[in-house]
Amino acid sequence: MLDLNEYNITDEVHRRIASAPDSRLREILTALVQHLHDFAREVKLTEPEWTTGIEFLTRTGQLCSNTRQEFVLLSDTLGLSQLVVAQSHSRAEGVSEQTVFGPFHVEEAPKVAGLNSDIAKGATGDPLYVSARVLSAGAPVTKAVVDVWHADAEGQYDVQDANWTIEKSRMRAVLETDADGRIGFWSVLPKSYPIPTDGTVGEMIRATKQSSMRPAHVHFRIRKEGFDTLITHVFANGDTYLDADAVFGVRSSCIGNYEGRPPGIAPDGRVMDRHFFTLDFCFVLEPALIC
């Protein structure tokens, strides 16, 4: 088709996409082109602005690595990640809610056997004992694989250290629930922290005068055959930033009590000679749909 203009070019792109044999790909690309073109027409996008956008996305990609995902962070801070999570995981009442994955998960995290291991590995901060139970329909889910990861008392994840290697993992581990559906481990109390602002996402945050803060939390991913995988956080009750999470991830049901304790006997029987914290939380899995 010749002599395309700002109005009829959309129809021509749609015509070409229509030859895609994959119906879902065709549906997604058709809608994407429609909304992109409508957006450009609505804001009267200029060539310099288009160039700036392309350069922004290029630099976003250049920041991505196996320990940093700037594109995920961009999606998070635009609310897209949580939107997709919300529409993809409509949970039954009483089932634990899904939230965003975040950019700092590591698939090769060390596996920890048994209860009450210390996954802090020397990280600084107040001691935290976490006890969690995984249930479904009131029954314990045994041998569920539970990935755990969180930031330290300075708001830093281990992978943000330029010298990080998998052998230097701290505050992250893979555990397995016991016969009663329980896990337990020691770590350090996480604090609220700013998302990384040294890249393109930081540029956007500053340009729009938004908060870059996330409330304190621990990440959990829980997997067991026969159940939907649960990806969620447990946020600290009372945190200043619960209503202003930079990635829009807080759900009321995902807020837990990180309770301060005086020196004494910890839940696992350990004698503590200093102030410490405990978190006790229950996760409820939804059975997977069998097609």
N, C-alpha and C positions, 0 to 999 in steps of 0.2 A: 504494500500500500504506500503510495506516494503522498507528499504534501501533508504530512502529519502536523497537527498543532496541539496546543495544550489541552484541548478538549477531546479530540478523537483518538489521540495516542493510546489512551487507556483501553479503548475497545480493541485496538490492534494488538496490544500486548495480551489481552485476554484471549483473542483469537489464536495466538501462537501457543499459549499455555494449554489451550483446549486439547492439544494433541498428546498431552502427557497420559501414558497408559495407567498410571497409578491414580486412582480417583481421589484418595486423600491428599496426595501431593498437589493434584490439580485444584482441589478445593482450597487448600491453604495458600497456594501461590496466587490464585485468583483474588482471594480476599485481601492478601497482603498488598498486591499491586493496587487494588481499588483504594485501600486506606492510605497507602503511601502517596498516590497521585492526588487524592482528595486533600490530604494534609498539605502537600506542596502548593496546591491551588488556594487552599483556605488562607494560609499565611503568606502567600505570594513569595515563596522561597526564591532568594536571589542566588546567582552563581557563586559569589563569594561565600555566602552562608552554606551552600551545598558543599563547597570545598572545605570549609571549616569542619563540617560534620564528618566528611570522609576522613580528614586528617585525625579527628578525634577518635573515630572508630579504629583507624589504623594503629594509633598509639595505644589504644586499649588492648588490641590484640598482641602488640609487642611486649606488653607488660605481663602477659599470661605465661605461666610455667607449670611444672608439676607440683609446685607448692603455693602458687598464687593464681587465682582466677579472676582477673579484673572484669571480664565480661559477666561472670556470675554476680559480682558485686554491683555492676552497673544495673543489671536486671533487678537485683534486690532493692536498690535505692530508688528505682523507678516504680516500685510496687508490682512489677510484672511477675516476679518469682512467687510472691504470696498469692497473687491473683490465680496463677496456674495451679498452685497447691490447693487453694480453696475450692476451685471448680473440679479438680481431679480427685479429691478425697472427701466426699460427702459421707461423714461418719454417722453411724447409728448413735442414738442417745446413750451416754455412758461409756462410749469408746474414746480412747485418747485421741486428741486432735493432732493433726499434722501441721508442721510449720516449715519454714525455709531450711535448706540444707546448710547454707553458708559456704564460704570459699576455702575453709581451712581443714576440711576432712582429708585424711590420708588412708588409702586402702590398705597399706602394708603395716598398719599400727601393730605393736607387739601384742601377742596373745598372753593373757594372764590366767593361770590356773588357780582354782580355789577361791575362797572368800577372803576378804579383808587385806588384800595386797595394797601396797603403797605405790600408786601410779604417779605421784608427784615427782619422784626421781630427783629430789633436791631443789625443786622450785621453791621460791620464797613465798611466804604468806601464812595466814592462820590455818592450822590443821582443819581439815573438813572430812568427816566420815559420812559417806553416802550409802544408804540402804535403800534398795528398790526391789519391788516385786512385780512380776509380769503375769497378768491373768487374762483369761478369756472366758466369758460367761460364768465368772465366779470360780473357775478352776485354774490352778497354776499351770503356766506354760513352761515345761522343762526343756532344757538344752536349747533355749533361744539364744542366738548370738547377739550380744549387746556391744555396740561400738560406743565409746565414751570419749569426748574431747572437750577441752575448755581452755580459757585464758588464765593467766596467773594473776597475782595481786597487783601487777602493774598494767594489766589489760593486754598482755602480749601472749600470743600463741607460740609454741616452740618453733613452728615452721617459719616464723618471721625473723628468726635469727639467721643471718647470712651464712653462718657456719653449720646450719642444721643438717643432720643426716638422720636416716631412720633409726640408727643406733642411739641417737641422742634424743629420742622421743621422750617427752615429759607431758604429764597431764593428759595423756591419751592412752587407750588400751582397748583390747577386745576381750570381753568376758563371756561366760556362759552361765545361764541360770541353772540352779540346782533343782533337786526333786520338788522343792516347794516353790519354784519359780523365782527364787531370790538371787540377787547379787549384792555384794558389799565391797567397798574399797575406800582407801584413804587417798586424799589429795590435798589441795590447798583451796581456800575460799576464793572463788573468782570475783572480780570487781567489774563494775560498768566500765566501758572503754570506748574510745572512738574507733570507727572503722578506718582502715588505711586511707589516708588522704594525700599520700605522696604521688598519686597517679591521676588518671583522667577523672575518676569518680570524685576525687577530692576537688578537682577544678570545678566540677558541676555543683558540688555541695557549697563551695565558697561563692560561686556566682549566683546561686539561688538563696543564699543566706539560711540554709537549713542546718539543723543540728546533725552532727556526725556520730552521736553517741548511741550505744546499745546498752540496755540494762544488763546487769550481771546474770549469767546463766551457765548451765552445763548442757552440752549437746548429747543426744542419745539417738542411735539408730538401732532398731530392734528387728531382727529377722528370724523367722521360723517357717519352715515349709508348711503350707496349709493356712497361712495367715498373711494378711496384707502387711507389707513392711511399714514400720512406723519410723518416721524421721521427725524428731521434735526437740524442744528445749525444755528445761525447767528453769524458769526465771525466778529471781529473788524477790519475794514479797516485800513491798515497801520501797523498792528501788526508785530513785528519782526519775528515771527515764522510761518507766513502764508505758507511759502514754505518749512517748515521743521516740520510739525505736526507729533508728535510721533505716531499717529494712522492713518495717511494718509487720514484724513477725510475732508480736505478743498476742497470745490467746489467754483468756481468763483461766481456763482449765489447765494451763501450762505454768501457772504460778505456784511455787512451793515455798515452804518456810525453812529458811536456813537459820537454825536456832543456835544462839550462843550458849555455851556451857562452861561452867567453872571447872577448874582442875578436879580430876576425880576419875571414876571408872567410865570408860567409853562403852557404847553399845556392844562392841565386839569383845569386851573384857579387858581391853588395854588400859593400863594406868596412865593417865595424862597428868603431867606436872604443870601444864599451862592451859590457858583458856583455849577452847576449840569450838567447832561448829558441827552440827549434824543436819542432814537432809534425809527425810524418809518420804518416799514417793511411790505411788502405785501406777503402773501403766496397764491399760486394757487394750488388747489386740482385737482386731476384727477378722473373723474367718475370711479367707480368700474365696472369691466367687469361682465356682467350677463351671466352665463353659462346656 
